[in-house]
């Protein structure tokens, strides 16, 4: 029996299937109960199937999808990739090995998985970009539900600091843009009452990251929808 060419985030199967580090860490985060957008990883195996069956072609490092409808039918009818309820973000599951400490995000956002052309173009774009960055890495692709964004940014948790460094890149209030710090909180500590609600939720998320992955130097991409602060990437 052939193994499925996709893995649900949170299933704990990424290490066995040798998924790239970015995908493995998100899988581990979801499995440990951290808030991660719903979705899965379309494995390099699927890309190889597409090449073998003629659903995709690689020409000078660029990927071509000759028939988007055919690819769509194979993905959802034959492979039985689950149909997410929301528009999807299609991202590389691996960072460029040359810039592992500052990964390049390769993504196509707001993809309607019901539309063959949108699905084919998103996969073509991500596969092609991954080829250009590092042709040796597996072409694993994250397909995750889009999250409504009120506030988003990056955070760095350093082992030798009592505070986490926060950078806000998106916010509904212009005063939220910029950088600030958050005290690290322990297992039984409450989030800082003097911080905005999104910052308190982020403070709890960062506590969860350290609980799940251990104390160390961690960088995360996060997004807050006004109710939940979710983890988009950890490295």
Buried (B, 14 or more C-beta within 10 A) or exposed (E): EEEBBBBBBBBBBBEEBEBBBBBBBBBBBBBBEBBBBBBBBBBBBBBBBBEEEEBBEBEEEBBEBEBBEBBBBBBBEEBEBEEBEBBBBBBBBBBBEEEEEEBEEBBBEEBEBEBBEBBBBBBBBBBBBBBEBBEEBBBBBBBBBBBEBBBBBBBBBBEEEEEBBBEBEEBEEEEBEEEBEBEBBEEEEEBEEEBBBBBBBBBBBBBBBBBBBEEEEBBBBBBBBEEBBBBBBBB
